Amino acid sequence: ILSWLERGVSIGQVKGLLSDPYSLPGDDHWQQSFESFCQAVLAINQRKVEATLNELLASYPFELVRSRLLQPLVELLLGLWRERPDGALLQQVWLGWLQTRFARHLIEQEKGEPVTLASWGQVGPLDLIWCGYELVNQGYEVQLLGAVDAKQALLLEGRVASPWLVLLGAGLGKPDLGADWPAGTCLFGELGSLYDPDWLASRQWQPTLASWLTAQRSSERRASGAI
């Protein structure tokens, strides 16, 4: 099923493929979707971008939409200033639009298990807001703080939700890594692979948000079993 989704088969088509797997389409629909999406972006057709994005989010898991469409789009936008005279303007328009679009989901979130989400170090322009969006989809109530260092986090301890979930970025030096975070803080993010493995283990680091969510569910199952 994951293989089918990766190739662009929607969730709605999966049931039929389970009974007839040989009817699987051969084309990579993600590439076609990305090219069509980029055309709408370059034409500044916000209505079409919104409609396409809503359709994809209704048909595929968010992480797949992010990895196959949104992240490549951001990388394209960040490099447009080298290729087009309007590249910087397109970058400004669409990064702001995407930020607003996904932040709206956090504002409208319902009650859930509380978590404070922050970033530490250099991360992508939309990485943190996308993590917040995914957490809300998984039933969490997200308090989004943005970029925070350990000293600032300690100043906020007791005034924000626990646990702290911190997206680890690049560019941190040894003095930064020696700082203490509030008790129970968990670090995650692929850029953590830049740092010492023993230090990462001491900080309960997980390479992705998905792995952190899996670890949380396993911990909850063990706790309910013990009870």
N, C-alpha and C positions, 0 to 999 in steps of 0.2 A: 504493500500500500504506500509506504514511504517512497519507494522507487517511482511509483506512478505519479505521486504528487510532485516529486522532483522534476518529472518530465512535463508537467503542466496539466495533468489530468485532475479535474476538479473533484472535490469531495462528493458532489452529487453523482458523478460518474462511477465512483468506486464500487458501489453495490452491484451494478451491472457487470463490471469487470471481474468480480469475485466468481460469478457464475460462468463468464465467458472471457477469460483472460486473453484470448487470442485476438480479441477485437480492439486491443490497445492501439491508439494512434501512434504513428511512428515519428511524427515531427516534434521538435522541441518547441512547445508553445510558449515557454517562458521567454525565449529569444524574440519571438514575434510580439509578445506582450510588451517587452521592454522597448523594442523599436517603436511601436505605436505610442507608448507612453511618452517616450522622449520627443516624438513629433509634436504631441500636444503641449509638452513643456516648452519647447522652443517657440511654438506659436502663441504661447501665453494663453492657452485655452483652459482656464481654471475649471470651467464647468465639466469639460471632458475629463480632465485629470481627476477631479473629485468622483465622477461617476465610475471611471475605470478602477480607481483605488477602492471604492466601496464594493464593487463587484468582486474584485480579487480577494479582499479581506473576508467577504462572505463565503468564498469558495475554497480558501486555503488557510492553513495555520499562519498566524502572523509572522513567526520566525522565518517561514519559507518565503513569504512576500518580502520581508525585509532583506533576506540574503540574495534573492534572485532579482529583485526589482529596485527596492528603495536604496540599499547601500550602493549598488552600481550607479544609480542616478546621482546620489550625492557626490560620488567620486568624479562623475562626469561634470557636474556643476562646479566643483572646486578647481577643475582644470580649464574651464571654458575661457577664462580671461586671457589665456595664451593663444586661443584659436579664433576668437570672435571679438569685434569691437564692442558688442553688447554683452560680452561674457560676464563681466563683473555685475552688471545690472541684473541679468538672469539669475546669477547666483544669489544675489541679495533678495530678489523677489521670491524665489522658490524655497530657499532655506527658511525664510520667514514664514511662508505659507505652510510649509510642512510642520514647523515648530508650533504654529497656532492650531493647525488641524489636530495634531496628536495631543497637545496640551488641553484642548477642549474636552477630551475624553477623561483626563484626570480631574478636571473641574466637576464633571458630571458624575464621578464615581459614587457608588453606593458604599455603605458600611461593609467592612470586611476585617480580616486580620491585619492589624496595623504594622507598618514598617516605614522606617525613614530611609530614603534613597538619596545618595550623594555621589559625587565623583571626586577623585583624588589624582592629580597629575593631568597630563594632556590626553584628552579623549576627543572623539569625533564630534562635530557640531550638533548632531541629533542623537548620539548614542544613548545619552542618559534619558531623554524624553521617551525614546522607544522602549527602554527597559521599564520605565514607569508604566507605559501603555500595556506591556505584556503582563506586568504584575497585577494591574487592575483586572485584566482579562482572567487571571488565575484566582481572583477572589480576594486580593489584598487591598487594603486602604492605604494609599501611598502618600506620605508626606515628602514632597520633592524639595530638596534644598539647593541643588546645583553644586558648584565647585566649593569644596570645604577641605581644610587641612585638619590635622589631629587637634591642634590647640583650640581651634574654633569649635570643633565637635565637643570637646570637653566643656567649653563654656555653655553649650546648649544642653548638656546632659541633664535629664530630669524634666526638660521642657518640651522635648519632642519624643515621638514614639520610639520604642525599642522593639526589635533589634535594629541596629544600623546595618544597612546593606550598601557597600561602597564599591562603585565601579573604578577599578584600578587602571590608571593611565600610564603614559610614558613620562620620562624626564625627571624622575624622583632620585635624589641623591641619598647617600648613607645617613646624613643627619635627619632627613625626612623620614626614612624608614625606621629610625630608632624611636620615633615618637609613639606615645601610647594613645590608643583610641578608647572610647567608652566600652565597658565590659559587654561581651557578646557581639561585637562588631565582626561582620563577615565581609571579606574582600572577594571580588569576582572580576572576570574580564580576561580576554585572551592576552592582553599586553602584560599581564602578570608573569608570563613566561620570560620576560626580560630580567627578572629579579631572582635572588637566591632561593632555591627550592626549600631549604630548611626554614628560612624566614617566612615563605609563603605558607608552609604547613602550620607554622605557629599562629598564623593569622586566619586559619580556616579558609584559605583561598580556594575558589572554584573557578575553572577556566571559562565557564559560560553561565549565564543566568539559568538556562535549562538544567544544568548540572546542580546548581544551588537549589532549585525547586525540587529536583529529584531527591537530593539529600534531606531537604526539609520533610518531604513526604515519608521517607524511610524513618526519620527520627520520630515523627508523629505516630507511625505504625508501631514502632518499638515501645513508645510511651504508652499507647493504648493497650498493647499486649501485656505490659507490666502491670497495668491497673487491673 
